[in-house]
Amino acid sequence: MNRRHFYLLVTGLTLAGLGLFLFKFLVLGFPLTPYERADVWDLEARITFEAKKKPVKISFLVPRNSQMVTVVNENFISRGYGLITRTDLNNRQAVWSTRKTEGPQNLYYRATVQATGVKTPQTIKKPPEILPPAFEGVFLESANIILSEMIAQSADLDIMVGALLNRLNMKRADDHVLLLLGKKPSPEKKLQVAVDLLGLNKTPARIAHGVRLREQARDVPIIHWLQVFDNEVWRDYHPETGEPTIPSDYFLWWYGESPLIQSKGVDKLHVNLSVTLSIDSAINALVERGQILTPKLLAFSLFSLPIHVQSTYRILLMIPIGALLLVILRNVVGIKAFGTFTPVLIALAFRETQLIWGIFFFSIMVSFGLSVRFYLEHLKLLLVPRLASVLISVVILMAAFSVVSHQLGLDRGLSVAIFPMVILTMTIERMSIVWEERGASEAIQQGFGSLLVAAAAYTVMNIAYLEHLLFVFPELLLVFLATTILLGRYNGYRLTELIRFKVFAQDAS
């Protein structure tokens, strides 16, 4: 094969495997470790009110999926109420209604949310519509004075917005600010004035409402911050400091001037919000989030398979590691073993019996099988009947060994039944042929080498971290394939040959 084609193939496989791996890890957030945990937050809203024997309608704004946060599960709990949900350009709303009811009423909204891990805001090509500010007369004059001063003292948008928020939050505000804010303004009123002032400057802005994610908190207050549209993204500004950033535990609930809840036909309306931190497996959180954000991608992954099939593939995906280790030990180190993949299959059996017991079981059955094989040689049987006879003898030994082990209280002896019978039979046949053709020493050496390679493969294939890594990132098998192909062109000395020919090197010197 052309060397250029060969190395292009190896490079292509390696880059494809590593590229997919990095994309899933860095962009999609797949966890690298099997025990990695994810922060999942449980939000609950309890709505209480008094009904007045009239039609009741409750409109409640609920969180929606965004690039930063995913609502992985939600429940609407009520009795005797109809429910619809609707979504507009900015917000999502749940509407409960009933024809007639009376007395104290309770409605619940529960949601489980988690961060997506995406920190870059989503770009928006089309700028949002700017509503005309509600300033007239003297209010418009004061607004223009404040805005002109802010523009004159600012070099960019960040500085202007920060200076504007600081001015609106001053304890001793000037006359223009006092006129616009009124007496004892709320934090939301200050932000609304900031939105109107920025709108007067043709800069889109809006108020964001949400809660702070605490480990456990009840009667959580609603917090507000400012968002300004700049360079195709909405940028967050702290409502008090004016800095172009907000704390990472701010959870966005809804946008704009709409209130959290609106009602019709009720009295004593009250909403209580609570937040609780829940720790979940990163894999479970990833699957739940992927079912919402990337359902098509998840459908073509191993996570879409039934659980029992996933368990099977967790074992099967470890075989390439054993095969790669076998290539290294045979082609680079020079360890002799029976068959091409016999040691790897024996290593799979060791996963059930554990290593020490597995080696013991293997040695006993191979020794017994060799005895039977040498006895059958004297009977001058044909190849197929001879192999069938050895197979039947191995099954009889396995059954007898399991019964005796059970009577002795050795539960590990029961797992001998999972040994591949055909592999044992072929190993016995291969070992007997080597014994006859090359002598007992060579046969024992290859048998010992097979056990050594199987033990090494078992050790590597039993690493929980590697099992997790290959199941979550099966594209890494492309890297193993590239490495195996590369080793296939290795024609240098093996390590055992360097030891064997060491005396020649000494004589030459």
N, C-alpha and C positions, 0 to 999 in steps of 0.2 A: 504494500500500500504506500502511496505517496506520503512522505513524512509531513508535508505541509497539511494534507488532508487529515492525517492522524492527529496532529497537534491542534488543528482547528476544531476537530470533534471533541477532544478532551477539554479545550478551553470553553467551547460553547456549552457543553454539559455543566461545567463548573459554574460559569456565569449565570446560566439559567437557574440552577439550584440555589445559588447564593442570592440571586436577585429576588426570587420568589420568597425566600426565607426572610430577607430584610424588609420586603414590602409588608408581609404579614406581621412582622414584629414591630416595625417602626410606624406603619400607617394604620394597620387594623388592630394593633394592640394585643396580638397573641402572646400569652405568657411564656417565658423561657423555663420556668421551674414548675414542677408538678404541685408544689405546696404554696404557690403564690396566691394571695388573697386579694379581693377587690372590695372597696367601700361601696356599699349599697345603702341607699337612704329610703326609709319608709316615711311617707308624708300622709297625714290624715287631717281632714277638715270635717268638723262636726258643726252642723247647721241646726240651730234650735229656734223655734218661733211659736207663737200662739195663733192658731187658725180661728176664723170668725164665721164659720158656717157659710162660707162663700167660696167661689172658685179660687184656687191657690196656684200661683205661678212663681217659681224660684229660678232665677237665672244666675248661674255661678260660673266664673271663669276658671278653667282648669289648665294645668300645664300641657304643653305640646312638645313633641320631639324637636330638637334643634341639633346643630352641628356639634355643640358642646355637651349636651345632656340628652339621654334617652330615657323615655318612660317605658320600662320593660314590662310593667304590669299595672293594672288599675281596676278598681271596683267601685260601682255606684250602689249604695245600699239604702233602700227605702221600702216602705210598705204601703201599697195602695196608690202609688204615684206612677204616672207615665214618665218616660225619660227619652229625650232626644239629645244628640250632640251635634253641634255645627261649628264650622271653622271659617273664619274670614281671613283677610290678608295677614293680620297680625296675631289674632288670638283664637282660642278654642273655648267653646262655651257648652256647659251642660244645663239643660232646662228640665226641671221637674214640674209636673202639673197634675192637678186632680180637680174633679168637678165640684166636690163638696166634702169638707172635713171640718173638724173642730177640736179644740183643746191643744195641749202641748204636743209638738211634733219634733221629730229628729230625723235628719238626713245626714248620710255619711258619704264622704269621698275619700278613698284610700288609693295611694299610688306608690310604686317602687321605682326609684330613679337611680341612675348611675352616670358618672361622667364618661364620655366617649374617649377621652384622652387626646382629642384634637384641640390644639391651642390656637390654630390659625383661623381667624374669622372668615366666614364665607363671603366671597365677593359678589356684589350686586351690580350688574351693568347699568340698569336703568335707575336713575336717581329717584327717590320717593317724592311724592307730591308735597309741596309746602303750603300749609293752610295759612290764610291771611291772619296776622296777629290781631287780637281783640283790643287794640289801642285806639283811642279817639281823643281829640281835644288836648287837654293838658297832659293826659297820660301818654299820648303819642309824642308830645314834645319832650317829656322827661325820658321816654324810652330812646328817642333819637340822641339826646345828650349823653346818656349812659353808653350807648352803643358807639358813638363817635369817639368818646374818650377811651374806650376799651380797644378800639381798632388802632387809634393813634399810639397806644402804649404797648402794642403787641407786634411781635415779628412773625408769628405763625398762629395757626388755629389752636394748638395746644395751650399756648401762653394766653391767648385771648379767652378761651373757655375757662381756664384756671383762674384768671383774674376776675372774670365775671362772677363765678361762683363764690370766690372769696369776698367780693364786694357785696353780694346778696346775703352772705352769712355774717357780715360785720355786726358786732354788738351795738355800735353807735353808727347806724347807717345814716347817710346823707338824706336830704329832703327828697331827691328824685327817687331813691330806692324805697323810702318810706311811703311815698305816694303810690308806687306800683304794688308794694307788698301788703299794705294795710296794717292794721294793728294785730300783733301776735300771730304772724304768719306761720303756717305749718311747714315742715320740710317739703311736702309735696307742692305747696303753693310757691315756694321759692324756685323749685325746679320748673314749674309751669311758666313762671315769669322768665326764667332763663330760656326755655323753649321758644317763647314768644319773641324775646329779644333776638335770638339767633335766626328765627324766621324772618324778622324784619331785615336781617342782613342776607337773606336768601340762602341761609345755611340750614338744611334739614336737621331737625332734632326731635327727640321724643323722650318720655319718661319711661323707665323700666321699673317694674315692681317685682318684688320677690321676698324670700326669707333667707335667713342664714342657716346653713346646715350645721347643727350642733350634734354632739353625741347623743344627747337626750334632752329634749326641751318641750314644754307644753305652753299653750297660750303664746305661741311665737308671734312677735309683732311683724307687720309688713314693713319692709324697708324699700327705699326708692333711690335710684341713681339716674344719671343723665347719660343718654346715648346721642352722639353726633355723627352724622354721615359725612365721611371724608375719604376720598380716594377709593370709592367703590366698596367701602366696608363701614359697618356701624362700630364706632369706638366708644368704650365705656369711660366715664369720668366719675370720680368719687364725689358724692354730693356735698361733702364738707370741706375737703382739702383742695378739690379741683384737679387732683392729679389724674393723668390719663390711664388709670388702672383702678381696679376694684379688688377686694379680697377674693381669694380663690373659693371661699365657702359661700359666696353669694349665689343663690339659686334663682334663676329667672322664672317668674310665674306668668306675667302678662305685660303687655305694652300699653301705652297711651293713657287717655283721660278717663276711660271707662272704669267704673267702680268694680271691686271684686265680686260683689253680689248685688242683685236687684230683686225686688219682690213685689207681689201684688196680692192683696187680700189677707195680709198677715200683720201681726203686732209683735213687738219685743224680739225682733230679728237679731240674732247674734251668731258670729262665726268664730270658732276656736280652732286654731291651727297647731299641730304638734309635729315634731320631727324626731326620728329615732335612727341611730346608726346601726346597720346590720352588716356583718362580715360574711361574705360569700366566696365560694371558690371562683378564682379568676376565669376558669374554663366555663363554669356554669353561667357566670355573668356575660362572658363573651358570646356564648351560644344564644342567650336570651336577647342580647343587644343585636346580634347578627340577624336574628329572625325578623327584626324590625328594619334595620338599616340596610343590610345586604342579604336579603333572603335568597337571591339567585346564587350568590357566591357560596352561601352556606349549603345550598341544595346540592352542590357538586363537591362537597368536602366529606371527609370520613365522619364528621359529626352528624350527618344526615342519616347514617345507617342505624339500624336497631341496636340496642345496647349490647345484646349478646354477640352480634356480629362485630361491633367495635372491640369487644374483649378479645375476639379471635384475632383481629388485625393488630392489636397491641403486641401479640406474640409473633405473628407472621412478619411484621415489619422489623423484628429484631434479627431475622435470619440473614439479611444482607450484611449486618455487622459481623456475624459469625463467619460468613463467607469471605468477607474482606480480610478478617483476621487469619483465616485459613490460608488465603493466598500469600499473606505476608510470612506466615510461619513456614510454609512449604517452599515458596519461590525465593524468599530473601534469607530466611533463617536456615532452611534446609531440613526441617524435621520430616521424617518419613511417617506416613499414615496410610491406613487402608481406605481405598475408595477416594472419590473426589469430595463428596459432601457428607460422608458417613459421620465424621467427628461432629459436624454441626447438628445433625439429627440426634446424635447421642446427647449433645449438650442440651437440646430441647427437652429430652427426657429427664435430664438432671434437674430441670426447673421444678419438677414434682417430687423427685426423690431426695433432693439436695445433693451436694457434691460427694461427700464421703460415702453415704449410703449408695449413691448411684454407681460410684467406682466399684464398690464391693459387689453390688448386684451384677454389674456388667462382667466383672472378672469371674464370678461364680458361673454365670450362664455360658460365657465363652469357653471356659475350661470344660464344663460339662458337654457343650456342643462339640468341642474338638474331640473329646473322647468318643462320642457317638459317631462323629465323622470318620475317625480312623478305624473304628470297628466296621462301619459300613463299607469302607474301602476293601476289606477282606471279602465282602460278599459280592464284589464286582458288579455293582449296580450302575445303571445308566445315570446320566447327569440329572435329569428332571426328577426321577423317583428318589434319587439320593438327596437332592435339595428338599423335596417334600418330606422325606423321613426326618431330616434334621429339623425342619420347621415344626413338625408334630412333636418331636422330642423337646424342643424349646418351649412350646406351649405347655406340655405336661410339666416341665420343670417350673415354669412361671406359676402355674396353678398350685403345685405342691409347695413352692416357696411361700406363696401368699397365705395358704392355710396354716403352715407351720408358724409363720410370723405372727398371724392373728392369735393362735393359741398361746404363743409366748408373750403376747401383749406388745409386740413391736409393730405399731401402726405404719411405720415407714415401709415395712415389708409389703403392705397392700398396694403401694404405689408402683411396685415392680410391673404391674399389669399394663402400665402405659408405655413401656418400652416398645419401640417398633419391632414387631416380630420379624418382618422381612429383612430389616436392616441387620438385626442380630444374625439371622440365618446367612445372609450374604457375607457378613463379616467373618463368620465361622468358616464358610467355604473358601473365602479369599485367604484367610490365615492358614488354612490347611494346605492350600496349593503352594503358598510361599514356603511353608514348612518343608514340603516335599521337594520343591525345586531349588530353594536357596538355603535350606537348613533351618534348624530350630532358632539359631541366634538371630537371623534376619527376621523371622516371623515374630519372635518376642519383641524385637526392636521396633517393628512397625506397629505391633499391638500397643506397646508402651507409648509410642508416638501418637497413636490415635487417642489414647486416654489423655495424654498431655494436651493435645490440641482441643479436645472436647472440654477439658477442665478450664482451659483459658477462654474458650468461646462461652462457656457457661458463666464464667465470672463477668465477662464484658456484657453479655446479653441479659444478665440479671441486674444491671444497674438501672434503678428506677428513673433516674434523670434522663438517660438515653432513651428509655422506652417512651417517656413523655415527649421528648424532643422529636422523635421520629413519628409519633402519632399525630402531634400537632403540626409538625413541619415535614410531611412526607417528601417534599421536594428535595430535601437533603439527600435522598437516595440517588439523585442525579450526580451529586458530588462523589458519593461512594462508587457509583458506576464509572465516573471519569477516573477515579483513583485506581480502580481495578483494571480498567483498560490500559492505563499508563503502566501499571506493574506487569501487564501482559507482554510488554516489550522489553522487560528487564532481562538481560542475559549476562549479568556480571557474576562474580563469585558469591556463593552463599556463605553465611557465617560459619556453618559447620565445616565447609570445605576449607576455609581459612585455617581452622584448627587442624584438619586432617593433613593439609599440605604445609603446615608450619615447619616441619623438619626439612622439606626441600628448600624453603627460603633460608633456613639456617645454613644448609650445606652450600648454597649458592654464595652466601656472604663469606 
